Amino acid sequence: MAAAPLLESVESHTRLAGHNRVAMLLFRLGDAQLFGINVFKVREVLRKPPLERMPGVHALLAGSCDYRGKTIPVIDLGAAMGYPPLTAMDSAHLVVTEFSRSVQGFLVADFQRIVHCTGESLEAPSGALGFGSRVSAVTRIDGQLMAVIDVEQVLVSIDGSAVEVSTRLQQAAEQQAINPRRILVVDDSLVARQRLVSVFKQMHIDCVVAKNGREGLDRLLELANGPAEGGVNLVVSDIEMPCMDGYALTRAIRESPALRRIKVVLHSSLSGVFNESIVREVGADRFIAKFQPDLLAQTVLELLPTSTN
């Protein structure tokens, strides 16, 4: 696919954001199994360019390449998902992505097309699928199973740097003693949930976790009907998730008399004006691009109540 048509196609799909719908770029990694990635993370799809392999790098790094005058890392997505490496496949394609404030390429065997999915059609993957935590959701496209790859988890497996909150903010969190204080973390990515919980643990803040917006809303309603000290002060939610996305979750919170006072931070690997605009439209309090531990910690301290009154 040429660069311009794909970018125009991605632009045309931005209207889906905020309506519990997502557009997926479909591709394969060596057999008939379909995989997908959110098109908002995709810049271009290109024929595999010449790669420069550096010694001593992670096994999943196929090398680096020149992309519009900038050197970017290239990850062998086939190898990451348990397939034979794609580095020697001349017909392979490079999916250039931008998310989590970085640009990188993923090698795929071939790409198919862009399809639209509803949040309700995306389901949690079964362990029988065999890809572990590297698949965040599944659905059926024309009767064929399609697995959504958690590319953030793939990146973290290569560069698993520790998630650390600065000492200054840890101390500020200790001084801002609030009882109770509890955060609901909502994200379909296991690695994202783990990283968020790590941040809040360093801040001595209790967490409840959910894997998608529907599960998160159910937890909020359950806790709201329980003892006051068991309630949630703030929600930190991913945006793109199966069943119910972060936008729909935020709308549901704002429309519920029991929940509408809860602060909401939307926390996504995606960025851009269209996201920030919809954040305001659905009633979220903040939008933060993944993954910035100190910015997240500072935002949480600003939004958490300073008293229980």
N, C-alpha and C positions, 0 to 999 in steps of 0.2 A: 504494500500500500504506500503510495506516495505521501510525502509529508503533508502537503497542503490539504488534500481531501480528508485525511484523518483529523487534522486540527479543525477543519470546518465542521466535520461530523461531531467531534467532541463539543465544539461550541454550540451546536444545535441541540445537544442533549442536556445543557445546563438547566433548561426549564424543568427537568425531572426532579432536580434537587428541591427538597422541602415537601415532596408529595409521596414519600415512602416508596419511591421508585429509583432504580439505578440502571445505568447502561454498562454492559460488560463487553470487553474485548475478548473474544473466544480464540483459543489456540490449542495446539497439541504439542506433546513432548516426545513423541516416538511411537505411539500406538493410537488406538481409536478413542481413548479417553479424552474428553473435552475438559479444558481448564478455562478459568476466566479471571480477569482483573478489572477493577473499576476503571472506566475510561478516563475519569478525572485525574487518575495518576499517570496517564500515558501522554507523552509528548509526541512521539513518532514511532512508526514501525518501519524498519529499514532492512535491507539485505545485510547479512553478517559482514561487517567490515574487517579489514586486517586487524589482528589483535597482537598486542605486545605482552608477552608473558614474562612476569618478573619472578625470580627465584625466591623461595621461602615464603610465599604467600599462602593463604588459606586454600584448601583443595577445591572449594567451590568457586573461587575466583578464576575465571577463564583468562583474565588479563585485563588490559585497558585498551581504549581506543580513542581516537580523536573524534569529538562530536562538536561540530561547529566551532572549531578553534579551541575547545576545552577538552582536557583529558578526563575521561570518566571511567570508573571501574565497570567491568562486565562480569556478571554472575551467570554461571551455567545453571539455568533453572531446571534443566533435565536432570543433571546430577543431584541437585538439591532435593528433587522429588523422587529419587531412587531409580531414575532411568540411566541408560548409558550416556556418557558425556556427549555434548553437542558441538564441542569445539572443532571436531574434524568434519562436521557435516557442512559441505559447501552450500547446501540449499537452506541452511538455518537462517532465521531472522533475528534481528535485534529489536527488542521492545524497549525504547528509551522512556524511562519513567522519572517523575519528580514527585516526591512526597517526603515527609519528615525533614523538610528543609535541605534535601540533597537530591542530586541527579545521578542516576545509575542506569545501566543497561542490563537486560535479562535476555539470555539466549533461549529461543524457543524453536521447535522443529518447523512449525508453520502456523500461520494465523488464519482464522476463518472469516469472522465478520463481527459486527457489533449488534448485540441484542438488548432488549429492554426486559427487566425483571421487576416484579413487585416485591416489596419487602416481605409480604406474606408468603410468597412462593419460595423464598430462601429459607432453608432449614438447617439446623445444626447437623454436622456430619456424623455419620456412624463410625465407630471404631473399626468396623469391618472393611471400610474403604481402604485402609492401609497406609494413609499418609500422615497419620498422627496429627499433631497440632499445627502442621503447615497448611491444613485446609480449614478455613473458618466457616464455610457454609456450602451447601449443595442445593441444586435445583434441577429440574428437567427442562431441556431445550429440545423441542420436537421429539419428545419421548426418550432422549438420551441424557444420561446423568452428566451434569456439569459441576465441577468442583472449583470453588473460589479459593485461590491461593492466598495465604496470609504472607504477603511479601515482606511485611515488617518483621515477622518472625524469622524469615530467611536472612534478612539483613542482620538482625541481632545475633543469629547463630554464627555469623562471620565476624562481627565486631561487637562482642558482648561486653562492652565497657560498663563499669558499675554505674548505678544510678545513685548519685549523691546530692544531698541538699546541703548548702553551705552552712557552716557553723553559726553564722549570724542569724539565719532564718530558723535553724533548729532552736536556738536560744529564744528567739522571738515567739516561737510556737509554745515553748515552755512557759513564758511569761504571760501569754494570752490564755490563761487557764479558764476554760469553759466547761461546764458540766451540766448536761451531757454535750458531747460534740461527736458527731458521727457523719461519715460521708458514704454515699452510695456510689460505687464505681461500676460503670456499665460499659462493657467492651466485649466484642466477640472474639478478640484476639487474646489467647492465653498469656502471651508474653507481655502484651500491653497491660493486662490486669495485674500481672506480677510486678511490673515496673511502677505502676500507680500505687499499689499497696505498699511497695517499698518506700516510696516518697512519704506517704502518710504515716507509715510506721516510724520513720525518722522524726516526724513531727508529733508523735505520741497521740495520733488521732485514730479512733476506731473506724473500721471499714466494713461495709457490707458489699458483696459483689454480685453482679448479674451479667449474663452472657449476651443479652440483647434488650432492646427497649421494652418489649412485652414482659419479659421476666422482671426487668427493673421496675416497671409500673406496678406489677403485682406485689413486689416486695414493699414498695412505698405504701401502697394501700393497706397491706397487712400490718406494717409497722405503725401506720397512722391510727389504726384501730386498736392498738395495744397501749401499754403504759407510756406516759409522756416521755419518760427518760429513755425509752427505746427508740425514739423517733430519729429522723434524719434531718440534719441541718442544711446539707448541701449535696447536690448531685454533680458528679463529673462523668460525662458521657461521651463516648465515641459518636460519630455521626453515621457512618455507613455500616449498618448491621442488618442481619436477617430478622425476619418477623416484624420488627418495628424499628425504624431508624431513630437517630437522636433527635431529629427535627420533630417527628411525630410524638416522641416521648415528651419533649419539652411542651408541645401544644397540649398534650393530655394533662401534664402537671398544671399548666396555667388554667385549664378549664375545670379542674377539680377543686371544689371549695376546701377540701381537706388538705390539699397539697400546694395550692397556688403560692403560698408564701415561701416555699423552699427555693433557695438560690440554685441556679443551674449554670454550669460551665460546660460548654461543648468543646471537646478536646479531640482534634482530628489530625491525621497525617496530611490531609488536604488543606489548601489555603486558597486565598483569592477573594476578590471583591464579592463574587456571587455568594460565597459562603457567609461572609460577614453581613451582607444584606439580609439573608434569610435568617441568620441568628437574631437580628433585631425583629424581624417579622414574627418569628415564632415565640419570642419573649424570653430568650436566654439572656443571662446576665453578662456573660463573657464568652469569647471564642479564643482558644489558644491552640497554636499549631504544635503538634508533637515534635520532639519530646524535649522539653526544657524544664528540668526539675525545679530550678530556682524561680522561674517565672510562674510555674504552676503553684509552688509553695507560697509565693508572695500573693498571688491572686486569691488563694484559699484563705489566707490570713485576713485579707481585706474583706472578703465576703462572709466569713463566719461571724455569727453574732458575738458581741463582746460581753453579753450577759444573757441570762435565761429569762429575763423579764419580757 
